[in-house]
Amino acid sequence: MKELFSVFKIKTKSSAKKRFFIRTGGVIKRGQAFKRHILTKKSTKVKRKLRGLASVHKSNIASVRAMMPNS
């Protein structure tokens, strides 16, 4: 008789799939912090540098990949 529960699928963390993007080369990108509110005291230069995506630090790549096993 075939076992019914022999293969389990590992789920991706919902918070991780909203926050991280895996590029084709394997680089994991993330959004910039400190750009959501309290922008009046930040200079235009700082706000301009916070645009776009940044790459995840190499010390955090293993934990991000553990949260996104199917990517």
Phi and psi restraints in degrees (range 20) as a CNS / XPLOR table:
assign (resid 1 and name C) (resid 2 and name N)
       (resid 2 and name CA) (resid 2 and name C) 1.0 -75.7 20.0 2
assign (resid 2 and name N) (resid 2 and name CA)
       (resid 2 and name C) (resid 3 and name N) 1.0 133.5 20.0 2
assign (resid 2 and name C) (resid 3 and name N)
       (resid 3 and name CA) (resid 3 and name C) 1.0 -71.5 20.0 2
assign (resid 3 and name N) (resid 3 and name CA)
       (resid 3 and name C) (resid 4 and name N) 1.0 138.7 20.0 2
assign (resid 3 and name C) (resid 4 and name N)
       (resid 4 and name CA) (resid 4 and name C) 1.0 -79.8 20.0 2
assign (resid 4 and name N) (resid 4 and name CA)
       (resid 4 and name C) (resid 5 and name N) 1.0 -30.5 20.0 2
assign (resid 4 and name C) (resid 5 and name N)
       (resid 5 and name CA) (resid 5 and name C) 1.0 -114.5 20.0 2
assign (resid 5 and name N) (resid 5 and name CA)
       (resid 5 and name C) (resid 6 and name N) 1.0 42.2 20.0 2
assign (resid 5 and name C) (resid 6 and name N)
       (resid 6 and name CA) (resid 6 and name C) 1.0 -84.7 20.0 2
assign (resid 6 and name N) (resid 6 and name CA)
       (resid 6 and name C) (resid 7 and name N) 1.0 -27.1 20.0 2
assign (resid 6 and name C) (resid 7 and name N)
       (resid 7 and name CA) (resid 7 and name C) 1.0 -121.9 20.0 2
assign (resid 7 and name N) (resid 7 and name CA)
       (resid 7 and name C) (resid 8 and name N) 1.0 118.6 20.0 2
assign (resid 7 and name C) (resid 8 and name N)
       (resid 8 and name CA) (resid 8 and name C) 1.0 -108.1 20.0 2
assign (resid 8 and name N) (resid 8 and name CA)
       (resid 8 and name C) (resid 9 and name N) 1.0 143.0 20.0 2
assign (resid 8 and name C) (resid 9 and name N)
       (resid 9 and name CA) (resid 9 and name C) 1.0 -93.3 20.0 2
assign (resid 9 and name N) (resid 9 and name CA)
       (resid 9 and name C) (resid 10 and name N) 1.0 136.1 20.0 2
assign (resid 9 and name C) (resid 10 and name N)
       (resid 10 and name CA) (resid 10 and name C) 1.0 -88.8 20.0 2
assign (resid 10 and name N) (resid 10 and name CA)
       (resid 10 and name C) (resid 11 and name N) 1.0 126.2 20.0 2
assign (resid 10 and name C) (resid 11 and name N)
       (resid 11 and name CA) (resid 11 and name C) 1.0 -86.4 20.0 2
assign (resid 11 and name N) (resid 11 and name CA)
       (resid 11 and name C) (resid 12 and name N) 1.0 149.7 20.0 2
assign (resid 11 and name C) (resid 12 and name N)
       (resid 12 and name CA) (resid 12 and name C) 1.0 -84.7 20.0 2
assign (resid 12 and name N) (resid 12 and name CA)
       (resid 12 and name C) (resid 13 and name N) 1.0 139.7 20.0 2
assign (resid 12 and name C) (resid 13 and name N)
       (resid 13 and name CA) (resid 13 and name C) 1.0 -65.7 20.0 2
assign (resid 13 and name N) (resid 13 and name CA)
       (resid 13 and name C) (resid 14 and name N) 1.0 129.5 20.0 2
assign (resid 13 and name C) (resid 14 and name N)
       (resid 14 and name CA) (resid 14 and name C) 1.0 -64.1 20.0 2
assign (resid 14 and name N) (resid 14 and name CA)
       (resid 14 and name C) (resid 15 and name N) 1.0 -35.5 20.0 2
assign (resid 14 and name C) (resid 15 and name N)
       (resid 15 and name CA) (resid 15 and name C) 1.0 -68.7 20.0 2
assign (resid 15 and name N) (resid 15 and name CA)
       (resid 15 and name C) (resid 16 and name N) 1.0 -34.0 20.0 2
assign (resid 15 and name C) (resid 16 and name N)
       (resid 16 and name CA) (resid 16 and name C) 1.0 -71.5 20.0 2
assign (resid 16 and name N) (resid 16 and name CA)
       (resid 16 and name C) (resid 17 and name N) 1.0 -38.8 20.0 2
assign (resid 16 and name C) (resid 17 and name N)
       (resid 17 and name CA) (resid 17 and name C) 1.0 -71.3 20.0 2
assign (resid 17 and name N) (resid 17 and name CA)
       (resid 17 and name C) (resid 18 and name N) 1.0 -19.2 20.0 2
assign (resid 17 and name C) (resid 18 and name N)
       (resid 18 and name CA) (resid 18 and name C) 1.0 -83.8 20.0 2
assign (resid 18 and name N) (resid 18 and name CA)
       (resid 18 and name C) (resid 19 and name N) 1.0 -22.5 20.0 2
assign (resid 18 and name C) (resid 19 and name N)
       (resid 19 and name CA) (resid 19 and name C) 1.0 -104.0 20.0 2
assign (resid 19 and name N) (resid 19 and name CA)
       (resid 19 and name C) (resid 20 and name N) 1.0 -25.3 20.0 2
assign (resid 19 and name C) (resid 20 and name N)
       (resid 20 and name CA) (resid 20 and name C) 1.0 -120.8 20.0 2
assign (resid 20 and name N) (resid 20 and name CA)
       (resid 20 and name C) (resid 21 and name N) 1.0 148.6 20.0 2
assign (resid 20 and name C) (resid 21 and name N)
       (resid 21 and name CA) (resid 21 and name C) 1.0 -128.8 20.0 2
assign (resid 21 and name N) (resid 21 and name CA)
       (resid 21 and name C) (resid 22 and name N) 1.0 128.8 20.0 2
assign (resid 21 and name C) (resid 22 and name N)
       (resid 22 and name CA) (resid 22 and name C) 1.0 -99.3 20.0 2
assign (resid 22 and name N) (resid 22 and name CA)
       (resid 22 and name C) (resid 23 and name N) 1.0 118.9 20.0 2
assign (resid 22 and name C) (resid 23 and name N)
       (resid 23 and name CA) (resid 23 and name C) 1.0 -79.4 20.0 2
assign (resid 23 and name N) (resid 23 and name CA)
       (resid 23 and name C) (resid 24 and name N) 1.0 171.1 20.0 2
assign (resid 23 and name C) (resid 24 and name N)
       (resid 24 and name CA) (resid 24 and name C) 1.0 -66.2 20.0 2
assign (resid 24 and name N) (resid 24 and name CA)
       (resid 24 and name C) (resid 25 and name N) 1.0 -30.3 20.0 2
assign (resid 24 and name C) (resid 25 and name N)
       (resid 25 and name CA) (resid 25 and name C) 1.0 -81.1 20.0 2
assign (resid 25 and name N) (resid 25 and name CA)
       (resid 25 and name C) (resid 26 and name N) 1.0 -0.6 20.0 2
assign (resid 25 and name C) (resid 26 and name N)
       (resid 26 and name CA) (resid 26 and name C) 1.0 95.5 20.0 2
assign (resid 26 and name N) (resid 26 and name CA)
       (resid 26 and name C) (resid 27 and name N) 1.0 -1.3 20.0 2
assign (resid 26 and name C) (resid 27 and name N)
       (resid 27 and name CA) (resid 27 and name C) 1.0 -76.6 20.0 2
assign (resid 27 and name N) (resid 27 and name CA)
       (resid 27 and name C) (resid 28 and name N) 1.0 133.7 20.0 2
assign (resid 27 and name C) (resid 28 and name N)
       (resid 28 and name CA) (resid 28 and name C) 1.0 -99.2 20.0 2
assign (resid 28 and name N) (resid 28 and name CA)
       (resid 28 and name C) (resid 29 and name N) 1.0 125.6 20.0 2
assign (resid 28 and name C) (resid 29 and name N)
       (resid 29 and name CA) (resid 29 and name C) 1.0 -107.0 20.0 2
assign (resid 29 and name N) (resid 29 and name CA)
       (resid 29 and name C) (resid 30 and name N) 1.0 155.0 20.0 2
assign (resid 29 and name C) (resid 30 and name N)
       (resid 30 and name CA) (resid 30 and name C) 1.0 -142.3 20.0 2
assign (resid 30 and name N) (resid 30 and name CA)
       (resid 30 and name C) (resid 31 and name N) 1.0 163.2 20.0 2
assign (resid 30 and name C) (resid 31 and name N)
       (resid 31 and name CA) (resid 31 and name C) 1.0 -79.9 20.0 2
assign (resid 31 and name N) (resid 31 and name CA)
       (resid 31 and name C) (resid 32 and name N) 1.0 158.9 20.0 2
assign (resid 31 and name C) (resid 32 and name N)
       (resid 32 and name CA) (resid 32 and name C) 1.0 -80.0 20.0 2
assign (resid 32 and name N) (resid 32 and name CA)
       (resid 32 and name C) (resid 33 and name N) 1.0 147.3 20.0 2
assign (resid 32 and name C) (resid 33 and name N)
       (resid 33 and name CA) (resid 33 and name C) 1.0 -91.3 20.0 2
assign (resid 33 and name N) (resid 33 and name CA)
       (resid 33 and name C) (resid 34 and name N) 1.0 168.6 20.0 2
assign (resid 33 and name C) (resid 34 and name N)
       (resid 34 and name CA) (resid 34 and name C) 1.0 67.2 20.0 2
assign (resid 34 and name N) (resid 34 and name CA)
       (resid 34 and name C) (resid 35 and name N) 1.0 32.6 20.0 2
assign (resid 34 and name C) (resid 35 and name N)
       (resid 35 and name CA) (resid 35 and name C) 1.0 -129.9 20.0 2
assign (resid 35 and name N) (resid 35 and name CA)
       (resid 35 and name C) (resid 36 and name N) 1.0 14.0 20.0 2
assign (resid 35 and name C) (resid 36 and name N)
       (resid 36 and name CA) (resid 36 and name C) 1.0 -92.4 20.0 2
assign (resid 36 and name N) (resid 36 and name CA)
       (resid 36 and name C) (resid 37 and name N) 1.0 -40.4 20.0 2
assign (resid 36 and name C) (resid 37 and name N)
       (resid 37 and name CA) (resid 37 and name C) 1.0 -150.5 20.0 2
assign (resid 37 and name N) (resid 37 and name CA)
       (resid 37 and name C) (resid 38 and name N) 1.0 174.8 20.0 2
assign (resid 37 and name C) (resid 38 and name N)
       (resid 38 and name CA) (resid 38 and name C) 1.0 54.9 20.0 2
assign (resid 38 and name N) (resid 38 and name CA)
       (resid 38 and name C) (resid 39 and name N) 1.0 51.0 20.0 2
assign (resid 38 and name C) (resid 39 and name N)
       (resid 39 and name CA) (resid 39 and name C) 1.0 -91.3 20.0 2
assign (resid 39 and name N) (resid 39 and name CA)
       (resid 39 and name C) (resid 40 and name N) 1.0 -9.5 20.0 2
assign (resid 39 and name C) (resid 40 and name N)
       (resid 40 and name CA) (resid 40 and name C) 1.0 -70.0 20.0 2
assign (resid 40 and name N) (resid 40 and name CA)
       (resid 40 and name C) (resid 41 and name N) 1.0 -31.5 20.0 2
assign (resid 40 and name C) (resid 41 and name N)
       (resid 41 and name CA) (resid 41 and name C) 1.0 -88.4 20.0 2
assign (resid 41 and name N) (resid 41 and name CA)
       (resid 41 and name C) (resid 42 and name N) 1.0 -4.9 20.0 2
assign (resid 41 and name C) (resid 42 and name N)
       (resid 42 and name CA) (resid 42 and name C) 1.0 -91.1 20.0 2
assign (resid 42 and name N) (resid 42 and name CA)
       (resid 42 and name C) (resid 43 and name N) 1.0 142.4 20.0 2
assign (resid 42 and name C) (resid 43 and name N)
       (resid 43 and name CA) (resid 43 and name C) 1.0 -74.0 20.0 2
assign (resid 43 and name N) (resid 43 and name CA)
       (resid 43 and name C) (resid 44 and name N) 1.0 163.3 20.0 2
assign (resid 43 and name C) (resid 44 and name N)
       (resid 44 and name CA) (resid 44 and name C) 1.0 -63.2 20.0 2
assign (resid 44 and name N) (resid 44 and name CA)
       (resid 44 and name C) (resid 45 and name N) 1.0 -35.2 20.0 2
assign (resid 44 and name C) (resid 45 and name N)
       (resid 45 and name CA) (resid 45 and name C) 1.0 -64.0 20.0 2
assign (resid 45 and name N) (resid 45 and name CA)
       (resid 45 and name C) (resid 46 and name N) 1.0 -43.1 20.0 2
assign (resid 45 and name C) (resid 46 and name N)
       (resid 46 and name CA) (resid 46 and name C) 1.0 -65.3 20.0 2
assign (resid 46 and name N) (resid 46 and name CA)
       (resid 46 and name C) (resid 47 and name N) 1.0 -44.2 20.0 2
assign (resid 46 and name C) (resid 47 and name N)
       (resid 47 and name CA) (resid 47 and name C) 1.0 -66.0 20.0 2
assign (resid 47 and name N) (resid 47 and name CA)
       (resid 47 and name C) (resid 48 and name N) 1.0 -34.1 20.0 2
assign (resid 47 and name C) (resid 48 and name N)
       (resid 48 and name CA) (resid 48 and name C) 1.0 -68.3 20.0 2
assign (resid 48 and name N) (resid 48 and name CA)
       (resid 48 and name C) (resid 49 and name N) 1.0 -38.3 20.0 2
assign (resid 48 and name C) (resid 49 and name N)
       (resid 49 and name CA) (resid 49 and name C) 1.0 -72.3 20.0 2
assign (resid 49 and name N) (resid 49 and name CA)
       (resid 49 and name C) (resid 50 and name N) 1.0 -17.7 20.0 2
assign (resid 49 and name C) (resid 50 and name N)
       (resid 50 and name CA) (resid 50 and name C) 1.0 -85.9 20.0 2
assign (resid 50 and name N) (resid 50 and name CA)
       (resid 50 and name C) (resid 51 and name N) 1.0 -1.5 20.0 2
assign (resid 50 and name C) (resid 51 and name N)
       (resid 51 and name CA) (resid 51 and name C) 1.0 -71.0 20.0 2
assign (resid 51 and name N) (resid 51 and name CA)
       (resid 51 and name C) (resid 52 and name N) 1.0 158.5 20.0 2
assign (resid 51 and name C) (resid 52 and name N)
       (resid 52 and name CA) (resid 52 and name C) 1.0 77.1 20.0 2
assign (resid 52 and name N) (resid 52 and name CA)
       (resid 52 and name C) (resid 53 and name N) 1.0 -166.1 20.0 2
assign (resid 52 and name C) (resid 53 and name N)
       (resid 53 and name CA) (resid 53 and name C) 1.0 -106.8 20.0 2
assign (resid 53 and name N) (resid 53 and name CA)
       (resid 53 and name C) (resid 54 and name N) 1.0 157.3 20.0 2
assign (resid 53 and name C) (resid 54 and name N)
       (resid 54 and name CA) (resid 54 and name C) 1.0 -125.9 20.0 2
assign (resid 54 and name N) (resid 54 and name CA)
       (resid 54 and name C) (resid 55 and name N) 1.0 156.6 20.0 2
assign (resid 54 and name C) (resid 55 and name N)
       (resid 55 and name CA) (resid 55 and name C) 1.0 -86.2 20.0 2
assign (resid 55 and name N) (resid 55 and name CA)
       (resid 55 and name C) (resid 56 and name N) 1.0 151.2 20.0 2
assign (resid 55 and name C) (resid 56 and name N)
       (resid 56 and name CA) (resid 56 and name C) 1.0 -74.7 20.0 2
assign (resid 56 and name N) (resid 56 and name CA)
       (resid 56 and name C) (resid 57 and name N) 1.0 139.0 20.0 2
assign (resid 56 and name C) (resid 57 and name N)
       (resid 57 and name CA) (resid 57 and name C) 1.0 -64.0 20.0 2
assign (resid 57 and name N) (resid 57 and name CA)
       (resid 57 and name C) (resid 58 and name N) 1.0 148.4 20.0 2
assign (resid 57 and name C) (resid 58 and name N)
       (resid 58 and name CA) (resid 58 and name C) 1.0 -63.4 20.0 2
assign (resid 58 and name N) (resid 58 and name CA)
       (resid 58 and name C) (resid 59 and name N) 1.0 -23.5 20.0 2
assign (resid 58 and name C) (resid 59 and name N)
       (resid 59 and name CA) (resid 59 and name C) 1.0 -75.7 20.0 2
assign (resid 59 and name N) (resid 59 and name CA)
       (resid 59 and name C) (resid 60 and name N) 1.0 -16.1 20.0 2
assign (resid 59 and name C) (resid 60 and name N)
       (resid 60 and name CA) (resid 60 and name C) 1.0 -105.8 20.0 2
assign (resid 60 and name N) (resid 60 and name CA)
       (resid 60 and name C) (resid 61 and name N) 1.0 -2.6 20.0 2
assign (resid 60 and name C) (resid 61 and name N)
       (resid 61 and name CA) (resid 61 and name C) 1.0 -64.2 20.0 2
assign (resid 61 and name N) (resid 61 and name CA)
       (resid 61 and name C) (resid 62 and name N) 1.0 -39.8 20.0 2
assign (resid 61 and name C) (resid 62 and name N)
       (resid 62 and name CA) (resid 62 and name C) 1.0 -63.5 20.0 2
assign (resid 62 and name N) (resid 62 and name CA)
       (resid 62 and name C) (resid 63 and name N) 1.0 -39.8 20.0 2
assign (resid 62 and name C) (resid 63 and name N)
       (resid 63 and name CA) (resid 63 and name C) 1.0 -71.9 20.0 2
assign (resid 63 and name N) (resid 63 and name CA)
       (resid 63 and name C) (resid 64 and name N) 1.0 -33.8 20.0 2
assign (resid 63 and name C) (resid 64 and name N)
       (resid 64 and name CA) (resid 64 and name C) 1.0 -68.6 20.0 2
assign (resid 64 and name N) (resid 64 and name CA)
       (resid 64 and name C) (resid 65 and name N) 1.0 -41.4 20.0 2
assign (resid 64 and name C) (resid 65 and name N)
       (resid 65 and name CA) (resid 65 and name C) 1.0 -65.9 20.0 2
assign (resid 65 and name N) (resid 65 and name CA)
       (resid 65 and name C) (resid 66 and name N) 1.0 -31.0 20.0 2
assign (resid 65 and name C) (resid 66 and name N)
       (resid 66 and name CA) (resid 66 and name C) 1.0 -69.0 20.0 2
assign (resid 66 and name N) (resid 66 and name CA)
       (resid 66 and name C) (resid 67 and name N) 1.0 -31.6 20.0 2
assign (resid 66 and name C) (resid 67 and name N)
       (resid 67 and name CA) (resid 67 and name C) 1.0 -78.6 20.0 2
assign (resid 67 and name N) (resid 67 and name CA)
       (resid 67 and name C) (resid 68 and name N) 1.0 -20.2 20.0 2
assign (resid 67 and name C) (resid 68 and name N)
       (resid 68 and name CA) (resid 68 and name C) 1.0 -125.1 20.0 2
assign (resid 68 and name N) (resid 68 and name CA)
       (resid 68 and name C) (resid 69 and name N) 1.0 71.6 20.0 2
assign (resid 68 and name C) (resid 69 and name N)
       (resid 69 and name CA) (resid 69 and name C) 1.0 -71.2 20.0 2
assign (resid 69 and name N) (resid 69 and name CA)
       (resid 69 and name C) (resid 70 and name N) 1.0 -23.2 20.0 2
assign (resid 69 and name C) (resid 70 and name N)
       (resid 70 and name CA) (resid 70 and name C) 1.0 -92.8 20.0 2
assign (resid 70 and name N) (resid 70 and name CA)
       (resid 70 and name C) (resid 71 and name N) 1.0 4.6 20.0 2
